[in-house]
């Protein structure tokens, strides 16, 4: 009779979470025990930058789209004299706080769901446990690449718009 395959799930999550594995493994346990939404201070303060750092590219694009749409609505209301510029400023500042709170509470949830999806997808492959760990280590963790690209784009726009 064949022995049951050893469960490497925690190793997979550890590889995916990288240096912050202890924190996210605790959050994963809470998530799996029914506490889906926990607050993440980094996500609160840095929202889209935090998402990009955690390789959450689709949520970051959705967030960016929503913030741009919000800005367009505020500009439109101001141009039509429905609200004053001062009111628009207060709305914008208030919405910045609201977005921070929303992302602060959704951040861990979205990140854990992303990790869960990637881990479960790789568990269904024929890769060896070590190959899965290596792949998850590459897929997860953090990156500064989007931040560097954004900084270069901003720098180029400043240099060429003089």
DSSP file (Angstrom, degrees, kcal/mol; ACC not computed):
  #  RESIDUE AA STRUCTURE BP1 BP2  ACC     N-H-->O    O-->H-N    N-H-->O    O-->H-N    TCO  KAPPA ALPHA  PHI   PSI    X-CA   Y-CA   Z-CA
    1    1 A X              0   0    0      0, 0.0     2,-0.1     0, 0.0     0, 0.0   0.000 360.0 360.0 360.0 133.8    0.0    0.0    0.0
    2    2 A X        -     0   0    0      1,-0.1     2,-0.2     3,-0.0     3,-0.1  -0.442 360.0-116.6 -74.1 142.4    1.4    3.4   -1.0
    3    3 A X        -     0   0    0     -2,-0.1    -1,-0.1     1,-0.1     2,-0.1  -0.508  36.5-100.6 -75.5 146.4    2.1    5.9    1.8
    4    4 A X        -     0   0    0     -2,-0.2     2,-0.1     1,-0.1    -1,-0.1  -0.401  44.2-101.3 -66.6 144.9    0.1    9.1    1.7
    5    5 A X        -     0   0    0      1,-0.1    -1,-0.1    -2,-0.1     2,-0.1  -0.424  40.0-108.5 -67.3 137.3    1.9   12.1    0.3
    6    6 A X        -     0   0    0     -2,-0.1     2,-0.7     1,-0.1    -1,-0.1  -0.368  31.2-116.8 -65.7 144.1    3.3   14.5    2.9
    7    7 A X        +     0   0    0      1,-0.1     3,-0.2    -3,-0.1     4,-0.1  -0.758  35.3 172.8 -89.3 115.4    1.5   17.8    3.1
    8    8 A X     >  +     0   0    0     -2,-0.7     4,-2.3     1,-0.2     3,-0.4   0.168  40.1 119.2-102.8  15.4    3.8   20.6    2.2
    9    9 A X  H  > S+     0   0    0      1,-0.3     4,-2.5     2,-0.2     5,-0.2   0.878  74.4  49.2 -54.7 -45.2    1.1   23.3    2.2
   10   10 A X  H  > S+     0   0    0      1,-0.2     4,-2.7    -3,-0.2    -1,-0.3   0.893 110.5  51.8 -63.4 -37.7    2.7   25.4    5.0
   11   11 A X  H  > S+     0   0    0     -3,-0.4     4,-2.3     2,-0.2    -1,-0.2   0.887 108.7  52.0 -62.9 -37.9    6.1   25.3    3.2
   12   12 A X  H  X S+     0   0    0     -4,-2.3     4,-2.3     2,-0.2    -2,-0.2   0.939 112.2  43.9 -64.5 -47.1    4.3   26.5    0.0
   13   13 A X  H  X S+     0   0    0     -4,-2.5     4,-3.0     2,-0.2     5,-0.3   0.905 111.5  54.5 -64.5 -40.1    2.8   29.5    1.8
   14   14 A X  H  X S+     0   0    0     -4,-2.7     4,-1.4    -5,-0.2    -1,-0.2   0.918 110.2  46.9 -59.0 -43.3    6.0   30.2    3.6
   15   15 A X  H  < S+     0   0    0     -4,-2.3    -1,-0.2     1,-0.2    -2,-0.2   0.904 113.7  48.4 -64.8 -41.3    7.8   30.3    0.2
   16   16 A X  H  < S+     0   0    0     -4,-2.3   125,-3.2     1,-0.2    -2,-0.2   0.914 112.1  47.2 -66.7 -43.1    5.1   32.5   -1.3
   17   17 A X  H >< S-     0   0    0     -4,-3.0     3,-1.2     1,-0.2    -1,-0.2   0.724  88.8-174.5 -75.7 -21.3    5.0   35.0    1.6
   18   18 A X  G ><  -     0   0    0     -4,-1.4     3,-1.6    -5,-0.3    -1,-0.2  -0.371  62.4  -0.7  67.6-137.0    8.8   35.4    1.7
   19   19 A X  G 3  S+     0   0    0      1,-0.3     3,-0.4     2,-0.1    -1,-0.2   0.737 134.9  53.5 -63.8 -24.5   10.4   37.4    4.5
   20   20 A X  G <> S+     0   0    0     -3,-1.2     4,-2.4     1,-0.2    -1,-0.3   0.097  72.7 120.2 -95.4  22.4    7.0   38.3    6.0
   21   21 A X  H <>  +     0   0    0     -3,-1.6     4,-2.9     1,-0.2     5,-0.3   0.875  68.4  54.9 -58.9 -41.9    5.9   34.7    6.2
   22   22 A X  H  > S+     0   0    0     -3,-0.4     4,-1.7     1,-0.2    -1,-0.2   0.936 111.8  44.4 -59.2 -46.1    5.4   34.6   10.0
   23   23 A X  H  > S+     0   0    0      1,-0.2     4,-2.0     2,-0.2    -2,-0.2   0.951 117.9  43.0 -61.2 -50.7    3.0   37.6    9.8
   24   24 A X  H  X S+     0   0    0     -4,-2.4     4,-2.5     1,-0.2    -2,-0.2   0.786 108.8  57.4 -73.8 -26.8    1.1   36.2    6.9
   25   25 A X  H  X S+     0   0    0     -4,-2.9     4,-2.0    -5,-0.3    -1,-0.2   0.888 108.6  48.0 -67.2 -36.8    1.0   32.7    8.2
   26   26 A X  H  X S+     0   0    0     -4,-1.7     4,-2.0    -5,-0.3    -2,-0.2   0.919 113.4  47.0 -65.1 -42.9   -0.8   34.0   11.3
   27   27 A X  H  X S+     0   0    0     -4,-2.0     4,-2.6     1,-0.2    -2,-0.2   0.868 109.8  54.2 -66.4 -36.0   -3.2   36.0    9.1
   28   28 A X  H  X S+     0   0    0     -4,-2.5     4,-2.8     2,-0.2    -1,-0.2   0.903 106.9  50.8 -63.8 -41.5   -3.8   32.9    7.0
   29   29 A X  H  X S+     0   0    0     -4,-2.0     4,-1.3     2,-0.2    -2,-0.2   0.920 112.0  47.0 -62.5 -43.1   -4.7   30.9   10.1
   30   30 A X  H  <>S+     0   0    0     -4,-2.0     5,-2.6     2,-0.2     3,-0.2   0.921 112.4  51.0 -62.4 -43.1   -7.2   33.7   11.1
   31   31 A X  H ><5S+     0   0    0     -4,-2.6     3,-1.5     1,-0.2    -2,-0.2   0.915 110.4  47.9 -59.3 -46.3   -8.5   33.7    7.5
   32   32 A X  H 3<5S+     0   0    0     -4,-2.8    -1,-0.2     1,-0.3    -2,-0.2   0.729 107.7  57.0 -70.8 -21.3   -9.0   29.9    7.5
   33   33 A X  T 3<5S-     0   0    0     -4,-1.3    -1,-0.3    -3,-0.2    -2,-0.2   0.277 130.0 -91.6 -92.5  10.3  -10.7   30.1   10.9
   34   34 A X  T < 5S+     0   0    0     -3,-1.5     2,-1.5     1,-0.1    -3,-0.2   0.296  93.4 118.7 103.6  -9.8  -13.3   32.6    9.6
   35   35 A X      < +     0   0    0     -5,-2.6    -1,-0.1     1,-0.2    -2,-0.1  -0.672  32.7 165.5 -90.1  85.8  -11.7   36.0   10.3
   36   36 A X        +     0   0    0     -2,-1.5     2,-0.6     1,-0.2    -1,-0.2   0.831  55.2  55.5 -74.4 -34.4  -11.5   37.1    6.7
   37   37 A X        +     0   0    0     -3,-0.2     2,-0.3    -7,-0.1    -1,-0.2  -0.895  59.0 160.5-113.4 115.4  -10.8   40.8    7.2
   38   38 A X        -     0   0    0     -2,-0.6    70,-0.5    67,-0.4     2,-0.3  -0.906  41.5-103.9-125.2 156.5   -7.9   42.0    9.3
   39   39 A X        -     0   0    0     -2,-0.3     2,-0.5    68,-0.1    66,-0.2  -0.637  25.9-164.6 -89.1 135.7   -6.3   45.4    9.2
   40   40 A X     >  -     0   0    0     64,-2.1     4,-2.0    -2,-0.3    67,-0.1  -0.965   7.2-161.3-120.1 114.3   -2.9   46.0    7.5
   41   41 A X  H  > S+     0   0    0     -2,-0.5     4,-2.4     1,-0.2     5,-0.2   0.870  92.2  53.6 -63.4 -39.4   -1.3   49.3    8.4
   42   42 A X  H  > S+     0   0    0      1,-0.2     4,-2.5     2,-0.2     5,-0.3   0.907 109.9  47.9 -61.7 -41.7    1.0   49.2    5.4
   43   43 A X  H  > S+     0   0    0      2,-0.2     4,-1.7     1,-0.2    61,-0.2   0.868 110.7  53.2 -66.8 -36.5   -2.0   48.8    3.1
   44   44 A X  H  < S+     0   0    0     -4,-2.0    -2,-0.2    59,-0.2    -1,-0.2   0.944 117.9  34.0 -62.5 -49.2   -3.8   51.6    4.9
   45   45 A X  H  < S+     0   0    0     -4,-2.4    -2,-0.2     1,-0.2    -1,-0.2   0.840 133.0  26.2 -78.6 -33.4   -0.9   54.1    4.4
   46   46 A X  H >X S+     0   0    0     -4,-2.5     3,-2.0    -5,-0.2     4,-0.9   0.468  75.2 168.1-115.9  -2.8    0.4   53.0    1.0
   47   47 A X  H 3X S+     0   0    0     -4,-1.7     4,-2.3    -5,-0.3    -1,-0.2   0.106  76.1  22.2  30.5-101.4   -2.6   51.4   -0.7
   48   48 A X  H 3> S+     0   0    0      1,-0.2     4,-2.6     2,-0.2    -1,-0.3   0.878 125.4  52.9 -63.4 -38.9   -1.7   51.0   -4.3
   49   49 A X  H <> S+     0   0    0     -3,-2.0     4,-2.4     1,-0.2    -1,-0.2   0.896 109.5  50.2 -62.8 -38.4    2.1   51.1   -3.6
   50   50 A X  H  X S+     0   0    0     -4,-0.9     4,-2.0     2,-0.2    -2,-0.2   0.918 110.0  50.5 -63.9 -43.3    1.6   48.3   -1.1
   51   51 A X  H  <>S+     0   0    0     -4,-2.3     5,-3.2     1,-0.2    -2,-0.2   0.924 111.8  46.8 -61.6 -44.2   -0.4   46.3   -3.6
   52   52 A X  H ><5S+     0   0    0     -4,-2.6     3,-1.6     1,-0.2    -1,-0.2   0.906 109.9  53.8 -64.1 -40.5    2.3   46.7   -6.2
   53   53 A X  H 3<5S+     0   0    0     -4,-2.4    90,-1.7     1,-0.3    -1,-0.2   0.857 110.4  47.3 -60.2 -36.6    5.0   45.8   -3.6
   54   54 A X  T 3<5S-     0   0    0     -4,-2.0    -1,-0.3    88,-0.2    -2,-0.2   0.257 118.8-112.3 -89.5  10.9    3.1   42.6   -2.8
   55   55 A X  T < 5S+     0   0    0     -3,-1.6     2,-0.9    88,-0.2    -3,-0.2   0.829  70.6 142.9  61.0  35.4    2.7   41.7   -6.6
   56   56 A X     >< +     0   0    0     -5,-3.2     4,-1.8     1,-0.2    -1,-0.2  -0.610  15.2 158.8-100.7  69.3   -1.1   42.3   -6.5
   57   57 A X  H  >  +     0   0    0     -2,-0.9     4,-2.1     2,-0.2    -1,-0.2   0.870  65.1  49.4 -69.1 -40.8   -1.2   43.9   -9.9
   58   58 A X  H  > S+     0   0    0      2,-0.2     4,-2.5    -3,-0.2     5,-0.2   0.951 112.5  46.7 -68.0 -48.3   -4.8   43.4  -10.8
   59   59 A X  H  > S+     0   0    0      1,-0.2     4,-2.7     2,-0.2    -1,-0.2   0.889 111.8  53.5 -58.7 -35.5   -6.2   44.8   -7.4
   60   60 A X  H  X S+     0   0    0     -4,-1.8     4,-2.6     2,-0.2    -1,-0.2   0.906 109.4  47.3 -64.8 -40.8   -3.7   47.7   -7.9
   61   61 A X  H  X S+     0   0    0     -4,-2.1     4,-2.6     2,-0.2    -2,-0.2   0.898 112.3  49.4 -67.0 -40.0   -5.1   48.5  -11.4
   62   62 A X  H  X S+     0   0    0     -4,-2.5     4,-2.4     2,-0.2    -2,-0.2   0.938 112.3  48.5 -62.4 -46.4   -8.7   48.2  -10.1
   63   63 A X  H  X S+     0   0    0     -4,-2.7     4,-2.6     2,-0.2     5,-0.2   0.935 111.7  49.3 -58.2 -48.4   -7.8   50.6   -7.2
   64   64 A X  H  X S+     0   0    0     -4,-2.6     4,-2.6     1,-0.2    -1,-0.2   0.916 110.8  50.4 -58.8 -45.0   -6.2   53.0   -9.7
   65   65 A X  H  X S+     0   0    0     -4,-2.6     4,-2.4     1,-0.2    -1,-0.2   0.902 111.4  47.8 -60.3 -42.4   -9.2   52.9  -12.0
   66   66 A X  H  X S+     0   0    0     -4,-2.4     4,-2.4     2,-0.2    -2,-0.2   0.900 112.5  48.3 -66.6 -40.9  -11.6   53.7   -9.1
   67   67 A X  H  X S+     0   0    0     -4,-2.6     4,-2.4     2,-0.2    -2,-0.2   0.899 112.6  48.6 -67.2 -40.2   -9.4   56.5   -7.8
   68   68 A X  H  X S+     0   0    0     -4,-2.6     4,-2.5    -5,-0.2    -2,-0.2   0.924 111.7  49.7 -64.6 -43.6   -9.2   58.0  -11.3
   69   69 A X  H  X S+     0   0    0     -4,-2.4     4,-2.2     1,-0.2    -2,-0.2   0.916 110.5  50.5 -60.9 -43.1  -12.9   57.7  -11.8
   70   70 A X  H  X S+     0   0    0     -4,-2.4     4,-2.4     1,-0.2    -1,-0.2   0.926 110.7  49.2 -59.9 -45.2  -13.5   59.4   -8.4
   71   71 A X  H  X S+     0   0    0     -4,-2.4     4,-2.5     1,-0.2    -2,-0.2   0.889 109.9  51.1 -61.8 -40.1  -11.2   62.2   -9.4
   72   72 A X  H  X S+     0   0    0     -4,-2.5     4,-2.5     2,-0.2    -1,-0.2   0.888 109.9  49.9 -66.0 -38.5  -13.0   62.7  -12.7
   73   73 A X  H  X S+     0   0    0     -4,-2.2     4,-2.7     2,-0.2    -2,-0.2   0.927 111.4  48.3 -65.1 -45.0  -16.3   62.8  -11.0
   74   74 A X  H  X S+     0   0    0     -4,-2.4     4,-2.1     2,-0.2    -2,-0.2   0.919 112.9  47.9 -62.6 -43.7  -15.1   65.4   -8.5
   75   75 A X  H  X S+     0   0    0     -4,-2.5     4,-3.0     2,-0.2     5,-0.2   0.923 112.0  50.1 -61.9 -44.3  -13.6   67.5  -11.4
   76   76 A X  H  X S+     0   0    0     -4,-2.5     4,-1.8     1,-0.2     6,-0.2   0.917 110.9  48.5 -61.5 -44.1  -16.8   67.3  -13.3
   77   77 A X  H  <>S+     0   0    0     -4,-2.7     5,-2.5     1,-0.2     6,-1.4   0.867 113.7  47.9 -63.9 -36.0  -18.9   68.4  -10.3
   78   78 A X  H ><5S+     0   0    0     -4,-2.1     3,-1.6    -5,-0.2    -2,-0.2   0.921 109.9  50.9 -71.0 -44.3  -16.5   71.3   -9.8
   79   79 A X  H 3<5S+     0   0    0     -4,-3.0    -2,-0.2     1,-0.3    -1,-0.2   0.828 110.2  50.1 -63.4 -31.5  -16.5   72.4  -13.4
   80   80 A X  T 3<5S-     0   0    0     -4,-1.8    -1,-0.3    -5,-0.2    -2,-0.2   0.367 113.8-120.4 -86.7   4.7  -20.3   72.4  -13.4
   81   81 A X  T < 5S+     0   0    0     -3,-1.6    -3,-0.2     2,-0.2    -2,-0.1   0.758  77.9 127.1  60.7  26.6  -20.3   74.5  -10.3
   82   82 A X  S   <S+     0   0    0     -5,-2.5     2,-0.3     1,-0.2    -4,-0.2   0.843  81.0  18.2 -77.4 -35.5  -22.3   71.7   -8.4
   83   83 A X  S    S-     0   0    0     -6,-1.4    -2,-0.2    -9,-0.1    -1,-0.2  -0.949  87.0-115.5-130.3 155.5  -19.6   71.8   -5.7
   84   84 A X     >  -     0   0    0     -2,-0.3     4,-2.6    -3,-0.1     5,-0.2  -0.397  29.2-110.5 -82.9 165.8  -17.0   74.4   -4.9
   85   85 A X  H  > S+     0   0    0      1,-0.2     4,-2.1     2,-0.2     5,-0.1   0.870 121.2  53.5 -62.3 -36.0  -13.2   73.9   -5.2
   86   86 A X  H  > S+     0   0    0      2,-0.2     4,-2.0     1,-0.2    -1,-0.2   0.919 109.5  46.8 -65.2 -43.1  -13.0   74.0   -1.4
   87   87 A X  H  > S+     0   0    0      2,-0.2     4,-2.8     1,-0.2    -2,-0.2   0.902 110.1  53.9 -64.0 -41.0  -15.7   71.3   -1.1
   88   88 A X  H  X S+     0   0    0     -4,-2.6     4,-2.8     1,-0.2    -2,-0.2   0.895 107.3  51.6 -60.0 -40.0  -13.9   69.2   -3.8
   89   89 A X  H  X S+     0   0    0     -4,-2.1     4,-2.5     2,-0.2    -1,-0.2   0.919 111.0  46.9 -63.5 -43.8  -10.7   69.4   -1.7
   90   90 A X  H  X S+     0   0    0     -4,-2.0     4,-2.6     2,-0.2    -2,-0.2   0.905 113.1  49.2 -64.7 -41.1  -12.6   68.2    1.4
   91   91 A X  H  X S+     0   0    0     -4,-2.8     4,-2.9     2,-0.2     5,-0.2   0.934 111.5  49.8 -62.4 -45.3  -14.2   65.4   -0.5
   92   92 A X  H  X S+     0   0    0     -4,-2.8     4,-1.9     1,-0.2    -2,-0.2   0.926 113.1  45.5 -60.8 -46.0  -10.8   64.4   -2.0
   93   93 A X  H  X S+     0   0    0     -4,-2.5     4,-1.6     2,-0.2    -1,-0.2   0.904 114.1  49.5 -64.4 -41.1   -9.2   64.4    1.4
   94   94 A X  H  X S+     0   0    0     -4,-2.6     4,-2.4     1,-0.2    -2,-0.2   0.911 110.5  49.6 -63.7 -42.3  -12.0   62.5    3.0
   95   95 A X  H  X S+     0   0    0     -4,-2.9     4,-3.3     1,-0.2     5,-0.2   0.831 104.3  59.2 -68.1 -31.1  -12.0   59.9    0.2
   96   96 A X  H  X S+     0   0    0     -4,-1.9     4,-2.1    -5,-0.2    -1,-0.2   0.923 109.3  44.4 -60.2 -42.9   -8.3   59.4    0.6
   97   97 A X  H  X S+     0   0    0     -4,-1.6     4,-2.3     2,-0.2    -2,-0.2   0.919 113.4  50.3 -66.1 -44.0   -9.0   58.4    4.2
   98   98 A X  H  X S+     0   0    0     -4,-2.4     4,-2.8     1,-0.2    -2,-0.2   0.934 111.0  48.7 -60.5 -47.0  -11.9   56.2    3.1
   99   99 A X  H  X S+     0   0    0     -4,-3.3     4,-2.9     1,-0.2     5,-0.3   0.906 110.1  52.6 -60.7 -41.1   -9.7   54.5    0.5
  100  100 A X  H  X S+     0   0    0     -4,-2.1     4,-2.4    -5,-0.2    -1,-0.2   0.916 111.4  45.7 -60.1 -43.7   -7.0   53.9    3.0
  101  101 A X  H  X S+     0   0    0     -4,-2.3     4,-2.1     2,-0.2     5,-0.2   0.925 113.8  49.1 -65.7 -44.7   -9.4   52.3    5.5
  102  102 A X  H  X S+     0   0    0     -4,-2.8     4,-2.4     1,-0.2     5,-0.2   0.950 116.2  41.4 -60.2 -50.1  -11.0   50.1    2.7
  103  103 A X  H  X S+     0   0    0     -4,-2.9     4,-2.7     1,-0.2    -1,-0.2   0.866 110.5  59.2 -68.2 -34.5   -7.6   48.9    1.5
  104  104 A X  H  < S+     0   0    0     -4,-2.4   -64,-2.1    -5,-0.3     4,-0.5   0.892 114.9  35.5 -58.7 -39.9   -6.4   48.6    5.0
  105  105 A X  H  < S+     0   0    0     -4,-2.1     4,-0.5   -66,-0.2   -67,-0.4   0.783 124.1  41.9 -86.1 -27.9   -9.1   46.1    5.7
  106  106 A X  H  X S+     0   0    0     -4,-2.4     4,-3.0    -5,-0.2     5,-0.3   0.708  94.8  82.3 -88.5 -21.0   -9.2   44.4    2.3
  107  107 A X  H  X S+     0   0    0     -4,-2.7     4,-2.5     1,-0.2     5,-0.2   0.916  95.0  39.6 -54.1 -56.3   -5.4   44.2    1.8
  108  108 A X  H  > S+     0   0    0    -70,-0.5     4,-3.1    -4,-0.5     5,-0.3   0.908 115.7  53.8 -62.1 -41.0   -4.7   41.0    3.8
  109  109 A X  H  > S+     0   0    0     -4,-0.5     4,-2.3   -71,-0.3    -2,-0.2   0.942 112.2  43.1 -58.3 -49.5   -7.9   39.4    2.5
  110  110 A X  H  X S+     0   0    0     -4,-3.0     4,-2.2     1,-0.2    -1,-0.2   0.895 115.6  48.9 -64.9 -39.9   -7.0   40.0   -1.2
  111  111 A X  H  X S+     0   0    0     -4,-2.5     4,-2.5    -5,-0.3    -2,-0.2   0.912 112.1  47.9 -67.5 -41.9   -3.3   39.0   -0.6
  112  112 A X  H  X S+     0   0    0     -4,-3.1     4,-2.8     2,-0.2    -2,-0.2   0.883 111.5  50.6 -67.1 -37.9   -4.3   35.8    1.2
  113  113 A X  H  X S+     0   0    0     -4,-2.3     4,-2.5    -5,-0.3    -1,-0.2   0.910 110.7  49.5 -64.7 -40.9   -6.8   34.9   -1.5
  114  114 A X  H  X S+     0   0    0     -4,-2.2     4,-2.3     2,-0.2    -2,-0.2   0.933 113.2  46.4 -62.3 -45.3   -4.1   35.5   -4.2
  115  115 A X  H  X S+     0   0    0     -4,-2.5     4,-2.9     1,-0.2     5,-0.2   0.925 112.0  51.0 -62.2 -44.9   -1.7   33.3   -2.2
  116  116 A X  H  X S+     0   0    0     -4,-2.8     4,-2.6     1,-0.2     5,-0.2   0.908 110.5  49.4 -59.9 -43.8   -4.4   30.6   -1.7
  117  117 A X  H  X S+     0   0    0     -4,-2.5     4,-2.2     2,-0.2    -1,-0.2   0.931 114.1  44.5 -61.6 -47.0   -5.2   30.5   -5.5
  118  118 A X  H  X S+     0   0    0     -4,-2.3     4,-2.1     2,-0.2    -2,-0.2   0.904 114.7  48.1 -68.4 -40.8   -1.5   30.2   -6.5
  119  119 A X  H  X S+     0   0    0     -4,-2.9     4,-2.1     2,-0.2    -2,-0.2   0.946 113.8  46.5 -64.2 -47.7   -0.7   27.6   -3.9
  120  120 A X  H  X S+     0   0    0     -4,-2.6     4,-0.9    -5,-0.2    -2,-0.2   0.875 111.1  52.6 -63.8 -36.9   -3.8   25.5   -4.8
  121  121 A X  H >< S+     0   0    0     -4,-2.2     3,-0.6    -5,-0.2    -1,-0.2   0.923 112.2  44.7 -64.0 -43.5   -3.1   25.8   -8.5
  122  122 A X  H >< S+     0   0    0     -4,-2.1     3,-1.5     1,-0.2     5,-0.3   0.818 104.3  63.0 -72.4 -29.4    0.5   24.6   -8.1
  123  123 A X  H 3< S+     0   0    0     -4,-2.1    -1,-0.2     1,-0.3    -2,-0.2   0.777  99.3  56.7 -64.6 -24.3   -0.5   21.7   -5.8
  124  124 A X  T << S+     0   0    0     -4,-0.9    -1,-0.3    -3,-0.6    -2,-0.2   0.472  93.1  91.2 -85.2  -2.2   -2.5   20.3   -8.7
  125  125 A X  S <  S-     0   0    0     -3,-1.5     7,-0.0    -4,-0.1    -3,-0.0  -0.364  85.3-118.5 -87.9 171.4    0.6   20.2  -10.9
  126  126 A X  S    S+     0   0    0     -2,-0.1    -1,-0.1     2,-0.0    -3,-0.1   0.306  72.4 125.2 -90.5   8.7    3.0   17.3  -11.3
  127  127 A X        -     0   0    0     -5,-0.3     2,-0.1     1,-0.1    -2,-0.0  -0.295  67.8-107.3 -65.9 153.0    5.9   19.3  -10.0
  128  128 A X     >  -     0   0    0      1,-0.1     4,-2.4     4,-0.0     5,-0.2  -0.368  33.4-104.7 -72.2 160.6    7.9   18.0   -7.1
  129  129 A X  H  > S+     0   0    0      1,-0.2     4,-2.4     2,-0.2     5,-0.2   0.895 123.3  50.0 -54.3 -41.2    7.4   19.7   -3.7
  130  130 A X  H  > S+     0   0    0      1,-0.2     4,-2.5     2,-0.2    -1,-0.2   0.891 109.2  50.8 -67.3 -37.8   10.7   21.5   -4.1
  131  131 A X  H  > S+     0   0    0      2,-0.2     4,-2.4     1,-0.2    -1,-0.2   0.882 110.5  50.2 -64.8 -36.9    9.9   22.7   -7.6
  132  132 A X  H  X S+     0   0    0     -4,-2.4     4,-2.9     2,-0.2     5,-0.2   0.926 110.1  49.7 -65.5 -44.2    6.6   24.1   -6.2
  133  133 A X  H  X S+     0   0    0     -4,-2.4     4,-2.3     1,-0.2    -2,-0.2   0.932 112.3  48.2 -59.1 -46.3    8.4   25.8   -3.4
  134  134 A X  H  X S+     0   0    0     -4,-2.5     4,-1.6     1,-0.2    -1,-0.2   0.919 113.2  47.0 -61.2 -44.4   10.9   27.4   -5.9
  135  135 A X  H  X S+     0   0    0     -4,-2.4     4,-2.5     1,-0.2    -2,-0.2   0.911 112.9  48.6 -65.4 -42.7    8.1   28.5   -8.2
  136  136 A X  H  X S+     0   0    0     -4,-2.9     4,-2.6     1,-0.2    -1,-0.2   0.851 106.6  57.0 -67.5 -33.3    6.0   30.0   -5.3
  137  137 A X  H  < S+     0   0    0     -4,-2.3    -1,-0.2    -5,-0.2    -2,-0.2   0.895 111.9  42.5 -62.6 -39.0    9.1   31.8   -4.0
  138  138 A X  H  < S+     0   0    0     -4,-1.6    -2,-0.2    -5,-0.2    -1,-0.2   0.899 116.7  47.1 -71.9 -41.5    9.4   33.5   -7.5
  139  139 A X  H  < S+     0   0    0     -4,-2.5    -2,-0.2    -5,-0.1    -3,-0.2   0.840 118.3  37.3 -70.9 -34.3    5.7   34.2   -7.8
  140  140 A X  S  < S+     0   0    0     -4,-2.6  -123,-0.2    -5,-0.2  -124,-0.1   0.138  80.4  68.8 -98.9-148.7    5.2   35.6   -4.3
  141  141 A X  S    S-     0   0    0   -125,-3.2     2,-0.3   -87,-0.1  -123,-0.1  -0.417  87.1 -56.0  71.8-145.2    7.2   37.8   -2.0
  142  142 A X        -     0   0    0     -2,-0.1     2,-0.3   -88,-0.1   -88,-0.2  -0.842  39.9-163.1-133.1 166.3    7.8   41.4   -2.9
  143  143 A X        -     0   0    0    -90,-1.7   -88,-0.2    -2,-0.3     4,-0.1  -0.993  18.7-165.5-150.2 146.8    9.1   43.5   -5.7
  144  144 A X     >  +     0   0    0     -2,-0.3     4,-2.4     2,-0.1     3,-0.3   0.402  68.6 100.9-104.4  -2.3   10.3   47.1   -6.2
  145  145 A X  H  > S+     0   0    0      1,-0.2     4,-2.5     2,-0.2     5,-0.2   0.889  80.8  48.1 -55.4 -47.6   10.2   46.9  -10.0
  146  146 A X  H  > S+     0   0    0      1,-0.2     4,-2.5   -94,-0.2    -1,-0.2   0.881 112.1  51.4 -61.9 -34.2    6.8   48.8  -10.4
  147  147 A X  H  > S+     0   0    0     -3,-0.3     4,-2.4     2,-0.2    -2,-0.2   0.899 109.9  48.4 -68.0 -39.8    8.0   51.5   -8.0
  148  148 A X  H  X S+     0   0    0     -4,-2.4     4,-2.4     2,-0.2    -2,-0.2   0.919 112.3  49.0 -65.3 -43.5   11.2   51.9   -9.9
  149  149 A X  H  X S+     0   0    0     -4,-2.5     4,-2.5    -5,-0.2    -2,-0.2   0.915 111.6  49.0 -62.7 -43.1    9.2   52.1  -13.2
  150  150 A X  H  X S+     0   0    0     -4,-2.5     4,-2.6     2,-0.2    -2,-0.2   0.915 111.0  50.2 -62.6 -42.4    6.8   54.7  -11.7
  151  151 A X  H  X S+     0   0    0     -4,-2.4     4,-2.6     1,-0.2    -2,-0.2   0.908 111.4  48.7 -62.3 -41.8    9.7   56.8  -10.4
  152  152 A X  H  X S+     0   0    0     -4,-2.4     4,-2.7     2,-0.2    -2,-0.2   0.901 110.9  50.3 -64.9 -40.7   11.4   56.7  -13.9
  153  153 A X  H  X S+     0   0    0     -4,-2.5     4,-2.4     2,-0.2    -2,-0.2   0.928 112.8  46.6 -62.7 -45.0    8.1   57.7  -15.6
  154  154 A X  H  X S+     0   0    0     -4,-2.6     4,-2.1     2,-0.2    -2,-0.2   0.916 113.0  49.5 -62.9 -43.1    7.7   60.6  -13.2
  155  155 A X  H  X S+     0   0    0     -4,-2.6     4,-2.6     1,-0.2    -2,-0.2   0.919 111.6  48.4 -62.0 -44.6   11.3   61.6  -13.6
  156  156 A X  H  X S+     0   0    0     -4,-2.7     4,-2.6     1,-0.2    -1,-0.2   0.901 110.4  51.5 -63.8 -40.9   11.0   61.5  -17.4
  157  157 A X  H  X S+     0   0    0     -4,-2.4     4,-0.9    -5,-0.2    -1,-0.2   0.887 112.2  46.5 -66.4 -36.5    7.8   63.5  -17.3
  158  158 A X  H  < S+     0   0    0     -4,-2.1     3,-0.3     2,-0.2    -2,-0.2   0.928 115.1  46.3 -68.2 -44.9    9.4   66.2  -15.2
  159  159 A X  H >< S+     0   0    0     -4,-2.6     3,-0.6     1,-0.2    -2,-0.2   0.874 117.8  41.0 -66.0 -38.2   12.5   66.4  -17.4
  160  160 A X  H 3< S+     0   0    0     -4,-2.6    -1,-0.2     1,-0.2    -2,-0.2   0.541 107.4  61.6 -92.0  -6.8   10.7   66.5  -20.7
  161  161 A X  T 3<        0   0    0     -4,-0.9    -1,-0.2    -3,-0.3    -2,-0.1   0.027 360.0 360.0-106.0  27.4    7.9   68.9  -19.6
  162  162 A X    <         0   0    0     -3,-0.6    -1,-0.2     0, 0.0    -2,-0.1   0.452 360.0 360.0 -84.0 360.0   10.2   71.8  -18.8
